Amino acid sequence: MDAKNKLNLKTIYSYTRGYRKFIALSAAATVVRVLAGFTTPQVISFTVDSIIDDVPYKLISPLMKLISMAGGREGLRQNLWLCAAFVIAIAIIASLSDFVGRISIAKATEGTVKTIRNKLFEHIQKLPYSWHIKNQTGDIIQRSTSDVEVLRNFISTQLSEMFRTIMLVAISLALMFPMNLKLTLMVLVFVPVVILYSSIFYGILSKKFLVADEAEGALFTATQENLTGVRVVRAFGREKYEIEKFSERNLKFSDLWVKLGYQLGYYWGIGDLVTGLMVMTIVVAGTYQAVNNVITLGEFLVFVSYTSMIAWPLRSFGRILGELSKTKVSAQRICEILSEPEESETPEAVEPDMNKDIEYKNVTFKYDGSVPVLDDVSFKIKAGTTFAVLGGTGSGKTTLMHLLNRLYDLPEDSGSITIGGVDIRKIKREYLRKNIGMVLQEPFLFSRSIKDNITIVNENATIDDVKEATSIAHVDEAIEEFSKGYDTIVGERGVTLSGGQKQRVSIARMLLQKTPIMVFDDSLSAVDAETDAKIREALKKDKKDSTIILISHRITTLMQADIILVLDKGRVADMGTHDELIERDGIYKEVFNVQMNLSDVD
Ligand SMILES: Nc1ncnc2c1ncn2[C@@H]1O[C@H](COP(=O)(O)OP(=O)(O)OP(=O)(O)O)[C@@H](O)[C@H]1O
């Protein structure tokens, strides 16, 4: 095992803290169950040899005492039911320990897995935005569910099975050795053969299982994409193509499983043959020895029972060894997430007044690529004013806002962003984000009621507060038209809001947050020009003390701003009021002319 795997399993082991007593209890119950299992053949052997027949007792003194209390050999011969009752008592002990073992391992497993799930979710919440952008949602979900499930299966089933098998083999060999060396050695030869056979075969099979899993994933993706993109499928008449694509993947999936069925057939069949051979060898050799009086009939029965008892667990031991690699991979995938560094906060982070001027000074920024997205950008936003940013697609407008609320941190030597003279890298992230309200171009609403979606930012808000916010966002009338009004559920199982309605509900949500800085990142794009103007008018009246940052492609949205910044390929191309910019021959004037002419045509 390499150091990395060791570390992963160590991390997983650390989450069993608090539940280890249950693991120990389950192990103890397993030992009792195994011992009880071995005792039954011993009782039968004793009954056959020393009660029904006359073979001398080979028992320890407490048991001898017990026999004399029961009337010795004769007494027991007359009352054979006592032996049967003893076997039943052992069976009761075995089932009780089975019960305790199952409950304890369930508690240990569920407790540990619950801790891992909570830890993962909590950690994911604290990982930087850049990590979320880089990693696919499907992959994160799979690691948090399927991989955790593999670990769950390992702790609940495989771990206890491994322990039980080791106990079974060790105790059976320890009991068989003193009885007959030759027969025990014969069993001993088969032990590694059975384990090796099933681990190698299962190792090969598990690779095929993986291919079948991937084929299932492809089938799932085809269905999911089809359902998500149903509008595109219908609009372009792609149903036939989609059906063909699905059938092809479906066929591949079922073919793989048929092939796997054959291979599983070989696996189980040959496995049965190998273990059957083991039991048969003992039966033949045991019969020979019993006939020649080397062992008693009772001992012969014990050997056959013990060999049959360990045959199946030995096979599953091999299978578990084969599956262990799957557990290691899952543990590694989970630990990869857990070892990602969380967003850190310096202890001296501050919470300054946010109703102050915002200043970008020589800001240069690049994402992972080598080309800067922002290049030496400097500007100042006066507190309480409306500041607008105009720029073509990909010019870096959203990046400016990503940096403002520290979704990405500006590296030390790449300029600075300050609020009231305080560098934002020194401001507490949570405080900063709570004071900068953001409405995005494609807002996200949860599958809850409209009211719950809005009050998410302020749980103490009253329905009057909500109505005030929706009235400023000009969405109150639309909401009241729904039969359930503010209690209307939105999302997959509820009402579908139009793009513009969604944008306006998220504007209302942001307004309720009552932040000194408000950012509208292209968030009026799906609203008609008239409503856009009304919303801005209402905002101006109601939020006159707040600093408003408007990002838009639409000149009419921006033209009344106090200052307009024109961004071109990550650089400041121009800055000024609408009247100033319209006087200069620049991008702003060009865009203005194009948009105004288009409006005329309309
Ligand atoms: N998370 C990211 N990782 C890497 N590159 C990114 C990331 N986000 C944006 N970019 C790149 O940075 C550049 C600027 O993107 P940005 O979203 O800031 O532009 P924008 O002006 O807001 O564009 P639009 O008007 O189309 O929304 C683009 O080239 C984009 O591909």
The ligand as a Gaussian input file, in Angstrom:
#p B3LYP/6-31G(d) Opt

LIG

0 1
 N      -13.937000      31.274000     -13.958000
 C      -13.256000      31.547000     -15.040000
 N      -12.158000      30.848000     -15.345000
 C      -11.430000      31.129000     -16.449000
 N      -11.746000      32.106000     -17.322000
 C      -12.839000      32.842000     -17.085000
 C      -13.662000      32.598000     -15.925000
 N      -14.684000      33.491000     -15.943000
 C      -14.504000      34.241000     -17.047000
 N      -13.400000      33.870000     -17.738000
 C      -12.879000      34.463000     -18.953000
 O      -12.568000      35.819000     -18.655000
 C      -12.950000      36.695000     -19.714000
 C      -13.866000      37.792000     -19.159000
 O      -15.062000      37.203000     -18.687000
 P      -16.210000      38.047000     -17.987000
 O      -17.260000      37.077000     -17.586000
 O      -15.612000      38.892000     -16.932000
 O      -16.705000      38.952000     -19.178000
 P      -17.990000      39.835000     -19.311000
 O      -17.509000      41.158000     -19.797000
 O      -18.788000      39.839000     -18.062000
 O      -18.764000      39.063000     -20.458000
 P      -20.332000      38.931000     -20.760000
 O      -20.837000      40.269000     -21.120000
 O      -20.378000      37.998000     -21.924000
 O      -20.954000      38.344000     -19.528000
 C      -13.614000      35.822000     -20.754000
 O      -12.661000      35.594000     -21.774000
 C      -13.934000      34.522000     -20.059000
 O      -13.795000      33.447000     -20.931000

